[in-house]
Amino acid sequence: MTKLMPRSPRLALFLGLTCLLLLGGGGGLAWLLARQGVRAPLRIVLITPPMEASEGLEAGQGQAIGAVIQDQLEYERRFASTG
């Protein structure tokens, strides 16, 4: 039967403190990001199709371009966009 405990108390202390440090750092980072996200203003962009039909594009192509733009805004710039 193998032992799961480290062989020396010094190694156990080092591993325990390292684990606590990583957990504390991760918790602090999560708190900081959550706090920053709550205070950041919500930016909303309304993407509307032009009043006239676009020349050279089919309806599906226009919708695909709009979806790509919407996804990019939401991913890169943290915008909430509606189409």
Backbone as JSON, one array per atom type, in Angstrom:
{
  "sequence": "MTKLMPRSPRLALFLGLTCLLLLGGGGGLAWLLARQGVRAPLRIVLITPPMEASEGLEAGQGQAIGAVIQDQLEYERRFASTG",
  "N": [[0.84, -1.17, 0.0], [0.61, 2.2, -0.89], [1.77, 5.33, 0.37], [0.04, 8.39, 0.64], [0.82, 10.73, 1.7], [3.28, 13.34, 1.9], [6.81, 12.75, 2.41], [8.28, 14.29, 4.19], [7.73, 16.68, 6.83], [8.35, 19.32, 6.2], [8.12, 19.44, 3.41], [5.39, 18.9, 3.18], [4.34, 21.19, 4.42], [5.28, 23.16, 2.64], [3.92, 22.41, 0.26], [1.28, 22.71, 1.12], [1.15, 25.48, 1.75], [1.72, 26.51, -0.78], [-0.52, 25.64, -2.21], [-2.56, 27.05, -0.84], [-1.75, 29.67, -1.45], [-2.07, 29.72, -4.25], [-4.85, 29.25, -4.42], [-5.81, 31.49, -3.04], [-4.81, 33.57, -4.66], [-6.16, 33.01, -7.06], [-8.81, 33.33, -6.23], [-8.75, 36.04, -5.51], [-8.21, 37.22, -8.0], [-10.52, 36.46, -9.41], [-12.44, 37.85, -7.92], [-11.61, 40.5, -8.43], [-12.0, 40.68, -11.22], [-14.77, 40.24, -11.36], [-15.7, 42.42, -9.92], [-14.85, 44.52, -11.52], [-16.31, 44.01, -13.81], [-18.93, 44.48, -12.99], [-19.0, 47.19, -12.52], [-18.4, 48.23, -14.98], [-19.63, 50.08, -17.71], [-22.54, 49.18, -19.57], [-22.55, 48.74, -22.96], [-24.53, 49.29, -25.72], [-25.3, 48.3, -28.97], [-27.13, 48.84, -31.84], [-27.76, 47.05, -34.63], [-28.87, 47.57, -37.73], [-30.51, 46.64, -40.77], [-29.9, 48.22, -43.96], [-32.22, 50.62, -45.38], [-32.74, 50.31, -48.09], [-32.34, 47.59, -50.39], [-29.25, 45.91, -50.37], [-26.79, 46.25, -52.87], [-25.73, 43.61, -54.88], [-25.6, 41.72, -52.86], [-27.12, 38.9, -51.42], [-30.01, 38.21, -49.35], [-29.39, 36.34, -47.33], [-26.61, 36.51, -47.23], [-26.23, 39.11, -46.3], [-27.35, 38.84, -43.75], [-25.53, 37.03, -42.65], [-23.15, 38.53, -42.61], [-23.93, 40.53, -40.83], [-24.27, 38.96, -38.52], [-21.65, 38.1, -38.06], [-20.39, 40.55, -37.5], [-21.81, 41.29, -35.21], [-21.13, 39.18, -33.43], [-18.36, 39.63, -33.25], [-18.25, 42.17, -32.07], [-19.43, 41.6, -29.59], [-17.63, 39.74, -28.57], [-14.98, 40.85, -28.65], [-15.17, 43.57, -27.77], [-16.9, 43.69, -25.65], [-19.58, 44.43, -26.0], [-23.13, 44.66, -25.86], [-25.11, 43.61, -28.28], [-27.83, 43.97, -30.52], [-29.81, 42.66, -33.13]],
  "CA": [[0.0, 0.0, 0.0], [1.44, 3.39, -0.99], [1.37, 6.46, 1.2], [-0.31, 9.58, -0.11], [1.39, 11.87, 2.39], [4.69, 13.59, 1.62], [7.69, 12.07, 3.35], [8.8, 15.17, 5.24], [6.8, 17.74, 7.22], [8.7, 20.55, 5.5], [7.52, 19.34, 2.07], [3.95, 19.02, 3.37], [4.08, 22.6, 4.68], [5.5, 23.87, 1.38], [2.81, 22.11, -0.66], [0.06, 23.32, 1.67], [1.22, 26.94, 1.55], [1.61, 26.77, -2.22], [-1.93, 25.45, -2.57], [-3.3, 28.19, -0.31], [-1.37, 30.85, -2.21], [-2.74, 29.64, -5.55], [-6.29, 29.43, -4.22], [-6.03, 32.89, -2.68], [-4.58, 34.38, -5.85], [-7.27, 32.79, -7.99], [-10.0, 33.97, -5.67], [-8.57, 37.49, -5.63], [-8.36, 37.58, -9.41], [-11.94, 36.33, -9.75], [-13.14, 38.97, -7.28], [-11.26, 41.71, -9.15], [-12.68, 40.68, -12.52], [-16.21, 40.4, -11.15], [-15.93, 43.8, -9.49], [-14.64, 45.36, -12.69], [-17.42, 43.78, -14.74], [-20.15, 45.07, -12.47], [-18.92, 48.64, -12.63], [-18.2, 48.65, -16.36], [-20.91, 50.43, -18.34], [-23.03, 48.32, -20.64], [-22.66, 49.46, -24.22], [-25.48, 48.6, -26.59], [-25.23, 48.7, -30.37], [-28.23, 48.33, -32.64], [-27.36, 46.84, -36.02], [-30.09, 47.49, -38.55], [-30.24, 46.56, -42.21], [-30.22, 49.47, -44.65], [-33.6, 50.71, -45.87], [-32.78, 49.76, -49.45], [-31.62, 46.33, -50.52], [-27.84, 46.09, -50.72], [-26.48, 45.82, -54.23], [-24.79, 42.52, -55.01], [-25.68, 40.77, -51.76], [-28.41, 38.26, -51.17], [-30.48, 38.43, -47.97], [-28.64, 35.47, -46.43], [-25.26, 37.04, -47.09], [-26.32, 40.27, -45.42], [-27.56, 38.35, -42.39], [-24.29, 36.42, -42.19], [-22.22, 39.61, -42.29], [-24.43, 41.14, -39.59], [-23.99, 38.05, -37.42], [-20.21, 38.15, -37.8], [-20.11, 41.84, -36.85], [-22.38, 41.21, -33.87], [-20.3, 38.29, -32.63], [-17.08, 40.27, -33.01], [-18.45, 43.23, -31.08], [-19.69, 41.0, -28.28], [-16.45, 39.02, -28.09], [-13.8, 41.71, -28.49], [-15.37, 44.86, -27.14], [-17.85, 43.53, -24.57], [-20.81, 45.15, -26.32], [-24.35, 43.88, -25.99], [-25.66, 44.07, -29.54], [-29.06, 43.33, -30.97], [-29.94, 42.82, -34.57]],
  "C": [[0.89, 1.25, 0.0], [0.89, 4.49, -0.09], [1.06, 7.65, 0.29], [0.29, 10.84, 0.51], [2.84, 12.07, 1.95], [5.57, 13.01, 2.72], [8.19, 12.99, 4.46], [7.76, 16.24, 5.59], [7.08, 19.06, 6.51], [8.08, 20.57, 4.09], [6.0, 19.49, 2.16], [3.56, 20.48, 3.6], [4.23, 23.42, 3.41], [4.34, 23.65, 0.41], [1.51, 22.74, -0.18], [0.03, 24.82, 1.46], [1.11, 27.31, 0.07], [0.17, 26.64, -2.69], [-2.78, 26.62, -2.08], [-3.0, 29.47, -1.07], [-2.05, 30.86, -3.58], [-4.24, 29.85, -5.43], [-6.62, 30.89, -3.89], [-5.85, 33.81, -3.87], [-5.7, 34.23, -6.87], [-8.55, 33.43, -7.51], [-9.93, 35.49, -5.77], [-8.74, 37.97, -7.05], [-9.82, 37.49, -9.84], [-12.75, 37.48, -9.16], [-12.88, 40.27, -8.04], [-11.98, 41.79, -10.5], [-14.18, 40.86, -12.37], [-16.54, 41.84, -10.76], [-15.81, 44.76, -10.67], [-15.79, 45.21, -13.67], [-18.7, 44.42, -14.29], [-20.14, 46.58, -12.68], [-18.75, 49.12, -14.07], [-19.56, 48.98, -16.99], [-21.27, 49.46, -19.45], [-23.21, 49.15, -21.89], [-23.55, 48.65, -25.15], [-25.38, 49.18, -27.99], [-26.4, 48.06, -31.09], [-27.77, 48.26, -34.08], [-28.63, 46.65, -36.83], [-29.7, 47.35, -40.01], [-30.57, 47.9, -42.86], [-31.64, 49.44, -45.2], [-33.74, 50.12, -47.26], [-32.01, 48.45, -49.48], [-30.19, 46.61, -50.97], [-27.6, 45.55, -52.13], [-25.47, 44.68, -54.18], [-24.82, 41.51, -53.88], [-27.09, 40.18, -51.67], [-28.77, 38.48, -49.7], [-29.68, 37.59, -46.98], [-27.22, 35.96, -46.2], [-25.24, 38.26, -46.17], [-26.52, 39.86, -43.97], [-26.28, 37.74, -41.82], [-23.26, 37.49, -41.81], [-22.65, 40.3, -40.99], [-24.14, 40.27, -38.39], [-22.52, 38.05, -37.05], [-19.84, 39.44, -37.06], [-20.61, 41.82, -35.41], [-21.53, 40.34, -32.95], [-18.96, 38.94, -32.29], [-17.19, 41.38, -31.98], [-18.64, 42.65, -29.68], [-18.43, 40.34, -27.72], [-15.3, 39.96, -27.75], [-14.05, 42.93, -27.63], [-16.38, 44.83, -26.0], [-19.09, 44.4, -24.77], [-21.97, 44.16, -26.21], [-25.02, 44.41, -27.25], [-26.92, 43.29, -29.87], [-29.19, 43.57, -32.46], [-31.35, 42.72, -35.04]]
}
